[in-house]
Amino acid sequence: MQFGVFTVGDVTPDPTTGRTPSEAERIKAMVAIARKAEEVGLDVFATGEHHNPPFVPSSPTTMLGYIAARTERLILSTSTTLITTNDPVKIAEDFAMLQHLADGRVDLMMGRGNQAPVYPWFGQDIRQGIALAVENYHLLHRLWREEVVDWEGEFRTPLQGFTATPRPLDGVPPFVWHGSIRSPEIAEQAAYYGDGFFHNHIFWPKEHTRRMVELYRRRFEHYGHGRADQAIVGLGGQVFMRRNSQDAVEEFRPYFNDAPVYGGGPSLEEFSAQTPLTVGSPAQVIDRTLGFRDYVGDYQRQLFLLDHAGLPLKTVLEQLDLLGEEVVPVLRKELDAARPAHVPDAPTHQSRVQAQHNTEGSRP
């Protein structure tokens, strides 16, 4: 089981002080969060991709390459790579380069994004979002697996005799998660390729998450990649902790009320009851997170959102201490013990290289 954190990289005023960090401060804070994640024993750091204020992570591979040079063990990922508005050729080359720089500590999550203006900025039409995601990923999948690609599709110029460089490290492309909040077509896409499916799991009730994950698992088995319970599933989650649960609620409330993603909507208590948001003690976070398995089954990756809505870096680093010291060790022990032997661990570069060698060695 892998545990980590993901960030959306928002630059938001702190509602308790009125201070807004600069873009430079926010970018440096994200780097500090990644390094702290490794220090406290987490497995993954993931960044989103945005091209509009108030967000700063417009170039995820630049940030992850910088973090790769300052970490040794951490898996570097994206929590969204915009498969709809990025050129698949550029994605193929950027992430292969990052693979080499990070010695394989790289995977990525494909997503369509939820910012409508981004599409025309990159010459695309949001009404073609699903079709773009399907076609662009098909090309990306080929670029990583075929030395020479001839291609003609609907949304980009044709390719003739094209080779993406550098080639994937050890001949094994980065593992891909397909992230979706609400689109069954994306769960179907993940299942078709035998890739991972990541459900954001922040804004929706558990019944919705269950339906999406169950669809992916059924289709994963349908396409012959293994049993349904062997499909590779990841979940998001959002927490805020203090040792005393009432202190956590009191401290987090102004951040929740002013958050750009859900401020002005349901109350903190209502939102916590309706979604996986957990504000309380480490023990409450442990109990709530262990409950995810009840409706999605055994899964491979759990990422937490800790750093949005204007929370100061000092507070986020304190959250990471609690997560690494008190929460994740218990979750790791309990969830690993409950997972049947036939359910795989989360893929890593090393495990996928070994699997490829085993497959090649078994051929006559």
BAKOL-229562 format. One record per residue (C-alpha): residue number from 0; x, y, z. Coordinates in pm, whole numbers, padded with zeros to 5 digits. Layout:
! residues N
(NUM, (X, Y, Z))
...
This chain:
! residues 364
(0, (00000, 00000, 00000))
(1, (00131, 00341, -00096))
(2, (00054, 00656, 00098))
(3, (00125, 01010, 00001))
(4, (00003, 01362, -00053))
(5, (-00122, 01555, -00351))
(6, (-00144, 01927, -00406))
(7, (-00351, 02147, -00635))
(8, (-00106, 02435, -00590))
(9, (-00359, 02708, -00518))
(10, (-00242, 03054, -00409))
(11, (-00512, 03145, -00159))
(12, (-00526, 03414, 00112))
(13, (-00503, 03288, 00466))
(14, (-00848, 03382, 00601))
(15, (-00715, 03418, 00955))
(16, (-00446, 03672, 00863))
(17, (-00549, 03804, 00522))
(18, (-00201, 03736, 00387))
(19, (-00158, 03587, 00041))
(20, (00173, 03411, -00035))
(21, (00358, 03507, -00349))
(22, (00378, 03260, -00635))
(23, (00743, 03201, -00550))
(24, (00656, 03126, -00187))
(25, (00384, 02882, -00289))
(26, (00609, 02698, -00532))
(27, (00886, 02669, -00272))
(28, (00627, 02551, -00018))
(29, (00522, 02267, -00249))
(30, (00885, 02158, -00271))
(31, (00916, 02172, 00108))
(32, (00601, 01959, 00141))
(33, (00744, 01696, -00093))
(34, (01071, 01677, 00097))
(35, (00885, 01657, 00428))
(36, (00669, 01377, 00288))
(37, (00980, 01170, 00225))
(38, (01124, 01260, 00566))
(39, (00817, 01132, 00752))
(40, (00806, 00806, 00556))
(41, (00539, 00865, 00293))
(42, (00569, 00704, -00048))
(43, (00427, 00950, -00301))
(44, (00414, 01321, -00379))
(45, (00178, 01429, -00658))
(46, (00115, 01770, -00810))
(47, (-00175, 01892, -01018))
(48, (-00153, 02080, -01346))
(49, (-00323, 02417, -01387))
(50, (-00280, 02703, -01630))
(51, (-00488, 02973, -01464))
(52, (-00483, 03175, -01141))
(53, (-00499, 03116, -00852))
(54, (-00293, 02802, -00926))
(55, (00082, 02780, -00993))
(56, (00174, 02425, -01110))
(57, (00167, 02489, -01485))
(58, (00477, 02274, -01546))
(59, (00459, 01958, -01333))
(60, (00763, 01787, -01485))
(61, (00980, 02090, -01409))
(62, (00874, 02081, -01045))
(63, (00906, 01704, -01017))
(64, (01250, 01707, -01178))
(65, (01365, 01960, -00920))
(66, (01218, 01749, -00639))
(67, (01379, 01435, -00782))
(68, (01721, 01592, -00730))
(69, (01639, 01659, -00364))
(70, (01485, 01326, -00269))
(71, (01599, 00967, -00277))
(72, (01300, 00740, -00233))
(73, (00982, 00937, -00298))
(74, (00766, 00838, -00597))
(75, (00697, 01150, -00802))
(76, (00360, 01172, -00968))
(77, (00098, 01404, -01102))
(78, (-00251, 01431, -00961))
(79, (-00356, 01556, -01303))
(80, (-00176, 01555, -01635))
(81, (-00408, 01716, -01887))
(82, (-00437, 01449, -02155))
(83, (-00693, 01666, -02337))
(84, (-00493, 01986, -02391))
(85, (-00133, 01861, -02385))
(86, (00027, 01711, -02694))
(87, (00075, 01335, -02636))
(88, (00418, 01359, -02800))
(89, (00530, 01616, -02543))
(90, (00389, 01410, -02255))
(91, (00573, 01101, -02383))
(92, (00907, 01280, -02402))
(93, (00874, 01489, -02085))
(94, (00787, 01196, -01860))
(95, (01043, 00962, -02016))
(96, (01306, 01228, -01946))
(97, (01181, 01261, -01588))
(98, (01196, 00881, -01554))
(99, (01567, 00884, -01637))
(100, (01644, 01175, -01405))
(101, (01452, 01018, -01114))
(102, (01582, 00662, -01166))
(103, (01231, 00537, -01233))
(104, (01057, 00704, -00937))
(105, (00784, 00839, -01165))
(106, (00423, 00773, -01256))
(107, (00143, 01001, -01369))
(108, (-00231, 01048, -01356))
(109, (-00423, 01136, -01669))
(110, (-00718, 01370, -01634))
(111, (-00938, 01600, -01839))
(112, (-00926, 01890, -01592))
(113, (-01221, 02091, -01466))
(114, (-01128, 02440, -01586))
(115, (-01329, 02506, -01903))
(116, (-01122, 02807, -02028))
(117, (-00809, 02591, -02058))
(118, (-00941, 02414, -02368))
(119, (-00951, 02713, -02604))
(120, (-00620, 02842, -02465))
(121, (-00463, 02527, -02607))
(122, (-00670, 02521, -02924))
(123, (-00924, 02259, -02814))
(124, (-01299, 02236, -02757))
(125, (-01424, 02124, -02416))
(126, (-01718, 01954, -02587))
(127, (-01463, 01709, -02727))
(128, (-01314, 01636, -02384))
(129, (-01385, 01262, -02372))
(130, (-01289, 01207, -02736))
(131, (-00963, 01398, -02682))
(132, (-00882, 01191, -02374))
(133, (-00940, 00864, -02561))
(134, (-00750, 00953, -02878))
(135, (-00458, 01129, -02711))
(136, (-00397, 00849, -02466))
(137, (-00410, 00588, -02740))
(138, (-00128, 00775, -02915))
(139, (00070, 00821, -02594))
(140, (00039, 00451, -02516))
(141, (00186, 00366, -02856))
(142, (00465, 00625, -02837))
(143, (00599, 00463, -02521))
(144, (00581, 00108, -02658))
(145, (00670, 00134, -03028))
(146, (01007, 00252, -03156))
(147, (00859, 00399, -03475))
(148, (00503, 00530, -03489))
(149, (00285, 00618, -03784))
(150, (-00027, 00795, -03668))
(151, (-00331, 00973, -03803))
(152, (-00616, 01089, -03584))
(153, (-00878, 01361, -03552))
(154, (-00715, 01608, -03317))
(155, (-00350, 01648, -03414))
(156, (-00133, 01646, -03723))
(157, (-00028, 01301, -03849))
(158, (00302, 01139, -03750))
(159, (00516, 00953, -03999))
(160, (00806, 00738, -03884))
(161, (00824, 00921, -03551))
(162, (01033, 00804, -03253))
(163, (00980, 00970, -02916))
(164, (01305, 01036, -02728))
(165, (01433, 00946, -02482))
(166, (01288, 00598, -02477))
(167, (01130, 00489, -02147))
(168, (01380, 00383, -01881))
(169, (01459, 00010, -01901))
(170, (01202, -00015, -02178))
(171, (00920, 00024, -01925))
(172, (00692, 00329, -01953))
(173, (00578, 00515, -01643))
(174, (00275, 00359, -01479))
(175, (-00043, 00547, -01563))
(176, (-00341, 00618, -01342))
(177, (-00657, 00754, -01503))
(178, (-00817, 01003, -01268))
(179, (-01185, 01085, -01276))
(180, (-01445, 01226, -01043))
(181, (-01759, 01157, -01244))
(182, (-01689, 01014, -01594))
(183, (-01753, 00641, -01645))
(184, (-01580, 00665, -01984))
(185, (-01249, 00727, -01804))
(186, (-01300, 00426, -01575))
(187, (-01364, 00224, -01893))
(188, (-01045, 00359, -02051))
(189, (-00836, 00264, -01747))
(190, (-00983, -00086, -01752))
(191, (-00927, -00133, -02125))
(192, (-00553, -00069, -02096))
(193, (-00512, -00245, -01761))
(194, (-00395, 00082, -01607))
(195, (-00475, 00218, -01264))
(196, (-00795, 00406, -01178))
(197, (-00779, 00693, -00929))
(198, (-01096, 00836, -00780))
(199, (-01048, 01183, -00636))
(200, (-01288, 01092, -00354))
(201, (-01312, 01443, -00211))
(202, (-01636, 01600, -00333))
(203, (-01870, 01303, -00367))
(204, (-02043, 01062, -00126))
(205, (-01918, 00709, -00087))
(206, (-02204, 00565, -00296))
(207, (-02074, 00747, -00603))
(208, (-01716, 00635, -00538))
(209, (-01833, 00276, -00498))
(210, (-02016, 00282, -00832))
(211, (-01718, 00423, -01020))
(212, (-01468, 00180, -00870))
(213, (-01699, -00118, -00921))
(214, (-01742, -00025, -01288))
(215, (-01365, -00009, -01335))
(216, (-01311, -00341, -01158))
(217, (-01578, -00522, -01367))
(218, (-01436, -00390, -01692))
(219, (-01076, -00463, -01587))
(220, (-01175, -00829, -01549))
(221, (-01377, -00819, -01871))
(222, (-01067, -00714, -02067))
(223, (-00867, -01003, -01927))
(224, (-00620, -00819, -01705))
(225, (-00701, -01024, -01395))
(226, (-00974, -01066, -01140))
(227, (-01184, -00765, -01050))
(228, (-01030, -00745, -00705))
(229, (-00682, -00734, -00862))
(230, (-00749, -00406, -01043))
(231, (-00526, -00116, -00938))
(232, (-00723, 00146, -00745))
(233, (-00620, 00472, -00584))
(234, (-00821, 00714, -00371))
(235, (-00788, 01075, -00271))
(236, (-00889, 01215, 00063))
(237, (-00874, 01533, 00261))
(238, (-00787, 01562, 00629))
(239, (-00706, 01818, 00893))
(240, (-00579, 01697, 01229))
(241, (-00504, 01813, 01577))
(242, (-00459, 01586, 01876))
(243, (-00790, 01717, 02013))
(244, (-01069, 01686, 01758))
(245, (-01247, 02003, 01867))
(246, (-00926, 02200, 01822))
(247, (-00903, 02066, 01468))
(248, (-01260, 02174, 01387))
(249, (-01214, 02519, 01537))
(250, (-00884, 02582, 01356))
(251, (-00992, 02447, 01018))
(252, (-01338, 02608, 01000))
(253, (-01231, 02949, 00862))
(254, (-01020, 02777, 00595))
(255, (-01311, 02556, 00498))
(256, (-01555, 02846, 00488))
(257, (-01333, 03048, 00251))
(258, (-01192, 02762, 00041))
(259, (-01215, 02835, -00332))
(260, (-01339, 02485, -00410))
(261, (-01626, 02456, -00162))
(262, (-01653, 02775, 00042))
(263, (-02005, 02913, 00068))
(264, (-02167, 02573, 00031))
(265, (-02264, 02321, 00299))
(266, (-02133, 02367, 00650))
(267, (-01816, 02192, 00761))
(268, (-02023, 01941, 00955))
(269, (-02256, 01874, 00660))
(270, (-01970, 01838, 00414))
(271, (-01781, 01604, 00647))
(272, (-02090, 01385, 00681))
(273, (-02155, 01374, 00306))
(274, (-01797, 01327, 00179))
(275, (-01469, 01169, 00302))
(276, (-01341, 01501, 00444))
(277, (-01215, 01421, 00795))
(278, (-01141, 01698, 01044))
(279, (-01046, 01567, 01385))
(280, (-00789, 01364, 01574))
(281, (-00540, 01119, 01419))
(282, (-00751, 00834, 01555))
(283, (-01057, 00968, 01373))
(284, (-00861, 00995, 01048))
(285, (-00742, 00636, 01090))
(286, (-01094, 00506, 01152))
(287, (-01245, 00700, 00862))
(288, (-00974, 00597, 00617))
(289, (-00989, 00231, 00715))
(290, (-01359, 00250, 00629))
(291, (-01282, 00329, 00264))
(292, (-01196, -00038, 00211))
(293, (-01553, -00132, 00306))
(294, (-01690, 00021, -00014))
(295, (-01402, 00010, -00265))
(296, (-01233, -00314, -00161))
(297, (-00858, -00357, -00124))
(298, (-00677, -00077, -00299))
(299, (-00319, 00025, -00368))
(300, (-00271, 00399, -00318))
(301, (-00409, 00658, -00077))
(302, (-00323, 01025, -00131))
(303, (-00424, 01304, 00106))
(304, (-00481, 01672, 00029))
(305, (-00333, 01880, 00313))
(306, (-00217, 02212, 00175))
(307, (-00494, 02410, 00010))
(308, (-00735, 02688, 00114))
(309, (-00461, 02918, 00242))
(310, (-00324, 02693, 00515))
(311, (00023, 02819, 00610))
(312, (00323, 02600, 00538))
(313, (00400, 02557, 00909))
(314, (00056, 02408, 00964))
(315, (00086, 02177, 00663))
(316, (00422, 02046, 00786))
(317, (00263, 01978, 01126))
(318, (-00007, 01781, 00946))
(319, (00261, 01578, 00772))
(320, (00426, 01497, 01105))
(321, (00097, 01363, 01238))
(322, (00030, 01174, 00917))
(323, (00373, 01014, 00905))
(324, (00415, 00942, 01276))
(325, (00066, 00844, 01391))
(326, (-00168, 00778, 01100))
(327, (00012, 00607, 00812))
(328, (00195, 00342, 01019))
(329, (-00139, 00219, 01153))
(330, (-00312, 00237, 00814))
(331, (-00025, 00059, 00643))
(332, (-00025, -00222, 00897))
(333, (-00402, -00269, 00903))
(334, (-00464, -00244, 00527))
(335, (-00167, -00463, 00431))
(336, (-00275, -00728, 00681))
(337, (-00628, -00731, 00541))
(338, (-00524, -00756, 00175))
(339, (-00545, -01111, 00034))
(340, (-00227, -01258, -00113))
(341, (-00360, -01253, -00470))
(342, (-00427, -00876, -00463))
(343, (-00119, -00695, -00598))
(344, (00080, -00418, -00438))
(345, (00093, -00078, -00602))
(346, (00309, -00091, -00915))
(347, (00659, 00054, -00902))
(348, (00919, 00087, -01173))
(349, (01123, -00195, -01020))
(350, (00827, -00433, -00996))
(351, (00724, -00361, -01355))
(352, (01076, -00414, -01487))
(353, (01088, -00746, -01304))
(354, (00748, -00846, -01442))
(355, (00867, -00765, -01795))
(356, (01180, -00976, -01747))
(357, (00970, -01264, -01614))
(358, (00743, -01242, -01917))
(359, (01033, -01232, -02160))
(360, (01202, -01521, -01981))
(361, (00893, -01739, -02011))
(362, (00873, -01704, -02389))
(363, (00998, -02001, -02594))
